[in-house]
Amino acid sequence: MIKSFKPNGVCAKELIIDHENGVINSIEVIGGCPGNAKGVAALLVGMEIPKAIERLKGITCADNDTSCPDQIALALEEILAEN
């Protein structure tokens, strides 16, 4: 199942998350820092959603209260809430 998420407070404009049975198949980050986004996304493939949330939630970027990884965690929380 594919879910699109509009992040807030970060450079990325959209997160596209493909998941099935509580496991991440792929994540595409539109905008933001391409190398970092691709690296984080690659590390999350095959990971269970709760574990990814645990690892990413609360990470900040510079003076922001959030980051792209934190926004991914929030999107994953939405996915869990919907399922």
Sequence and secondary structure as in RCSB ss.txt:
>XXXX:A:sequence
MIKSFKPNGVCAKELIIDHENGVINSIEVIGGCPGNAKGVAALLVGMEIPKAIERLKGITCADNDTSCPDQIALA
LEEILAEN
>XXXX:A:secstr
 EEEE  SSSSEEEEEEEEETTEEEEEEEEES HHHHHHHHHHHTT BHHHHHHHHTT   TT S  HHHHHHHH
HHHHHHH 
